[in-house]
Amino acid sequence: MIDEVEENNQAGQSRKMVKILALSLACLATVFGSLVITIRSELLDVDQIEIRGLTRLTFNEIANSLEFGMNSRLVGLKISESEEVLTKLPWVEVARVDRSWSGLVVVNVKERRPIALALSAPSKWVLVDRNRAVLTGALANPSSYPRLSGVRAASEPGTFLEEDSGALLAILEAVPQELYENIEAIYRDSRSDIRIRLRTGENIAMGDDSRLGAKVASLATMVVEVRQGELRGAFIDVSVPDLPVVRPQS
């Protein structure tokens, strides 16, 4: 009988120790969990912003357009909103924002590449890119990019040229680099056909907006032949790309 009582007491003490140990572990886990949450909440902030791909734009122009800043919380960071705002900047074609839980945020920017000058008003030239985006206001000293004319005027930076400029810009994008650098002007005539004037004196008739790829290929070939034949200043007609015509200018 005495042995049974002692065994029951020992069993009760064991159960009590187990409960105390379990309670202690639970308290320790709670304290440790609170510590982890506190530490992580302090670490989950933006502590470094890196911007890549800049050529014309500055770090501050991009950083000031973000929908967050240093010490912003990484949780709920306004990534898509920032990307949308950045792509509204005249010079930004593509923007991607990536965050790391280490606190680093990387902003990758692809800038637009100017390809031509367009008129915004008489004698007022602005830079535009291949997608008709207007990049600048009126330039005090316009550069040597090809000049568009015979199309609707450009508006303010961040807007786009009208559709009638599309074919002209597509030609500038498609021609070989050496030929591109020789183009002084590309324009629509009174019939809305496309014409090109080269810095070396040749004038080119491209015809309407059809078969532009074939016309560009034909033009590239004919320009080489004109140079080889010492026919500088000639008139080149590739409006029918399969039957190009070269003749001296009248």
MARVOPA-759769 format. One record per residue (C-alpha): y, z, x; residue in three letters. Coordinates in steps of 0.02 Angstrom, whole numbers, padded with zeros to 5 digits, always signed. Each point is the difference from the previous one (the first is absolute). Layout:
<pts>
YZXALA/...
</pts>
This chain:
<pts>
+00000+00000+00000MET/+00120+00048+00141ILE/-00047-00160+00091ASP/+00045-00103-00154GLU/+00172+00083-00013VAL/+00037-00033+00183GLU/-00051-00181-00019GLU/+00114-00019-00152ASN/+00146+00078+00095ASN/-00027-00117+00148GLN/-00007-00149-00116ALA/+00160+00055-00085GLY/+00088+00021+00166GLN/-00058-00173+00056SER/+00067-00079-00159ARG/+00165+00093+00026LYS/+00013-00063+00179MET/-00034-00177-00057VAL/+00137+00012-00131LYS/+00123+00071+00127ILE/-00043-00137+00124LEU/+00018-00135-00132ALA/+00167+00070-00055LEU/+00060+00008+00180SER/-00051-00180+00030LEU/+00087-00055-00159ALA/+00160+00088+00053CYS/-00011-00076+00173LEU/-00026-00174-00073ALA/+00150+00024-00114THR/+00110+00055+00144VAL/-00062-00140+00113PHE/+00023-00128-00139GLY/+00177+00058-00029SER/+00034-00013+00186LEU/-00069-00177+00007VAL/+00103-00053-00151ILE/+00157+00075+00077THR/-00030-00083+00168ILE/-00042-00169-00076ARG/+00150+00004-00117SER/+00112+00022+00151GLU/-00086-00141+00094LEU/-00003-00127-00143LEU/+00178-00058+00029ASP/+00073-00157+00078VAL/+00040+00046+00179ASP/+00009-00174+00077GLN/+00053-00171-00066ILE/-00044-00155+00101GLU/+00071-00171-00047ILE/-00078-00158+00070ARG/+00044-00185-00004GLY/+00189+00012+00013LEU/+00098-00140+00083THR/+00165-00015-00092ARG/-00006+00157-00106LEU/+00029+00173+00072THR/-00104+00158-00017PHE/+00134+00084-00105ASN/+00014-00147-00121GLU/-00184+00019-00040ILE/-00010+00191+00008ALA/+00151+00020-00115ASN/-00083-00112-00130SER/-00160+00102-00011LEU/-00031+00108-00153GLU/-00044+00146+00115PHE/+00055+00074+00165GLY/-00048+00123+00134MET/-00084+00159-00068ASN/-00043-00085-00166SER/-00169+00054-00069ARG/-00140-00121+00043LEU/-00083+00039-00166VAL/+00086-00109-00130GLY/+00096-00098+00132LEU/+00093-00145-00083LYS/-00089-00139+00093ILE/+00001-00141-00128SER/+00179+00040-00050GLU/+00055-00012+00181SER/-00090-00165+00026GLU/+00085-00071-00154GLU/+00173+00055+00058VAL/-00028-00070+00175LEU/-00050-00172-00064THR/+00165-00010-00092LYS/+00093+00002+00166LEU/+00056-00178+00041PRO/-00090-00008+00168TRP/-00165+00082-00053VAL/-00140-00117-00055GLU/-00143+00126-00001VAL/-00004+00189+00022ALA/-00150+00116+00009ARG/+00007+00190+00012VAL/-00151+00096+00066ASP/-00012+00190+00013ARG/-00112+00108+00107SER/-00041+00179-00045TRP/+00052+00045+00176SER/+00179-00022-00060GLY/+00030-00176+00068LEU/+00067-00136-00116VAL/-00004-00179+00065VAL/+00110-00133-00081VAL/-00051-00179+00042ASN/+00135-00129-00035VAL/-00012-00189+00004LYS/+00175-00071+00012GLU/+00050-00165-00077ARG/+00027-00142+00122ARG/+00160-00102-00023PRO/-00034-00185-00010ILE/+00162-00082-00059ALA/+00182+00019-00047LEU/+00054-00023-00180ALA/+00172-00011-00078LEU/+00060+00147-00104SER/+00174-00076-00022ALA/+00094-00144+00083PRO/-00017+00022+00189SER/-00089+00168-00024LYS/-00174+00002+00074TRP/-00137+00130-00024VAL/-00174+00018+00075LEU/-00153-00029-00110VAL/-00187+00009+00030ASP/-00145-00113-00047ARG/-00021+00086-00169ASN/+00181-00032-00050ARG/+00053+00180+00033ALA/+00185+00021+00042VAL/+00007+00110+00155LEU/+00186+00017+00041THR/+00174-00016-00066GLY/+00116-00136+00065ALA/-00013-00014+00189LEU/+00157-00003+00107ALA/-00088-00107+00130ASN/-00145-00095-00080PRO/-00145-00026+00119SER/-00088-00163+00038SER/-00131+00009-00138TYR/-00023-00156-00108PRO/+00127-00008-00140ARG/-00045-00024-00183LEU/+00116-00092-00118SER/-00005-00095-00162GLY/-00083+00151-00084VAL/+00063+00146-00102ARG/+00103+00128+00096ALA/-00071+00162+00067ALA/+00047+00168-00074SER/+00005+00173+00079GLU/-00127+00069+00125PRO/-00162+00053-00083GLY/+00004-00141-00128THR/-00088-00168+00009PHE/+00056-00181+00006LEU/-00036-00107-00152GLU/-00159-00103-00011GLU/+00086-00160+00059ASP/+00000+00070+00177SER/-00188+00029+00003GLY/-00055-00172+00059ALA/+00131-00005+00138LEU/-00057+00168+00067LEU/-00182-00052-00013ALA/+00037-00150+00111ILE/+00086+00110+00130LEU/-00149+00117-00002GLU/-00125-00143+00021ALA/+00078-00109+00136VAL/-00052+00027+00183PRO/+00110+00123+00094GLN/+00077-00133+00113GLU/+00051-00104-00151LEU/+00063+00154-00092TYR/+00117+00041+00144GLU/+00068-00178-00008ASN/+00045+00009-00185ILE/+00187+00018-00026GLU/+00003-00013-00189ALA/-00117-00025-00147ILE/+00074-00040-00169TYR/-00017-00084-00168ARG/+00098-00159-00030ASP/+00083-00055-00162SER/-00170-00048-00071ARG/-00074+00168+00052SER/-00110-00084+00130ASP/-00024+00094+00164ILE/+00082-00057+00160ARG/+00001+00069+00177ILE/+00124-00023+00141ARG/-00060+00032+00178LEU/+00108+00063+00142ARG/-00053-00153+00100THR/+00079-00114-00130GLY/-00147-00059-00106GLU/+00016+00003-00189ASN/-00156+00022-00104ILE/-00039-00041-00182ALA/-00137+00113-00070MET/+00011-00059-00181GLY/-00042+00117-00143ASP/-00095+00165+00006ASP/-00173-00079-00010SER/-00129-00007+00141ARG/+00104+00106+00117LEU/-00146+00037+00117GLY/-00037-00185+00025ALA/+00185-00039+00025LYS/+00019+00136+00132VAL/-00152-00065+00095ALA/+00067-00179-00008SER/+00173+00058+00055LEU/-00068+00093+00151ALA/-00092-00157+00056THR/+00148-00115-00028MET/+00122+00112+00095VAL/-00115-00008+00152VAL/-00010-00190-00014GLU/+00189-00014-00015VAL/+00023+00099+00159ARG/-00131-00098+00094GLN/+00078-00163-00058GLY/+00174+00059+00049GLU/+00061-00024-00178LEU/+00106+00155-00008ARG/+00117+00003-00147GLY/-00119-00102-00107ALA/-00024+00017-00188PHE/-00174+00064-00045ILE/-00067-00017-00176ASP/-00159+00098-00041VAL/+00025+00006-00188SER/-00164-00097-00009VAL/-00093+00094+00137PRO/-00138-00130+00018ASP/+00130-00137+00032LEU/+00139+00076+00106PRO/+00148-00108+00047VAL/+00109+00009+00155VAL/+00157-00103+00021ARG/+00164+00010+00095PRO/+00139+00084-00093GLN/+00125-00119-00075SER/
</pts>
